[in-house]
């Protein structure tokens, strides 16, 4: 490389960069070995990874004066250094499957650099796998519209391989270990599923009495804690010819749609009945509460009570609110055994004044009343107001 090239402006910048890199390599001081931390994936942002100051043997003053910082070649920086506390925290949530894929073990490295003097401290973060993914079934393919069925001839012997359920788990280690179990079947005595390989085989000899349509439900479960699972349905046709299978399986899709519609309408009817019941209950309770409150309001009200007086009722207290004057005329009849008592309208003669201060009038009223009460009273009270 000629000196004329470095004499140019771009060449001088490159030369300066090379001198700085050489100075960094020559005067930098590597302290101790590599520090390694192990953390689980999917930790929350801001979670503590480790105490860098304590693990590196540095005090907080050295971190501040040396302007400690993280240097990494990754596009995303997952960690953050808190120089005021000397701790390393997580700045981004880490997904092991997204970061490393199928690579095991999963880890990433970076350096902490300090100035005056220059120090480099390499760190390595190992990501532990968590069981955060469920198994994925690759075969048989679950389709919504079309129906896929496996053919089994009626001449099949014991141990005949019907099909194989293929599933994967993107987790690593024991979280990716899968097991297969037969959950439901039209005839459980006819088929079995391999625990480790997912192979579906016949347990006994197929006979003519076996139904053509067979439906199996297989559960794929991983070995994580807690475990996750997936379910797959396998349709099996026990027949020797394809036309026989076609005639028997044409109504499979229609039956499924009918069952789905029936379930929907049953749930809808249950919801409507429940709504009407709750509405009626609320209305009845509201009416009861309203009537109870009305009765309580009338019971505790302070409104004045206005008494009812019959017509022509004499006010003996003299308040002046009712009529005091009534006209009576007492006559004897020829037949003393018959007497009539007629109440007359107010008139101008034979006036009785109902005044409590006049004792004579009250005595007269009592004497008249006693005469009228006798069974053979000869007195008769006649209305004479019309005569005047």
Protein Blocks (a to p, Z undefined) as FASTA:
>chain_A
ZZklmmpmklmmmmmmmmmmmmmmmmpccehjdddddddehiaehiafbdfklmnopafk
lmmmnopadddfbfbdfbdcdfknopacdfbdcdfklmnomaccdddddddddehiaddd
ddddddddddfbccddfbdcddfkbccdddddfkbcehiafbdcddddfbghjllpccdd
dfbdfblmlpccdfklopacdfbdcdfkbcfbdcdddddddfbdcdddddddddddddfb
fklmmmmmmmmmmmmmmmmmmmmmmmmmmmmmmmmmmmmmmmmmmmmmmmmmmmmmmmmp
cbdcdddddehiacfkonopacfbdcddddddfblmbccdddddddfehiacddfklmkl
mmmmmmmmmmmmpmklcbdcddfklmZZ
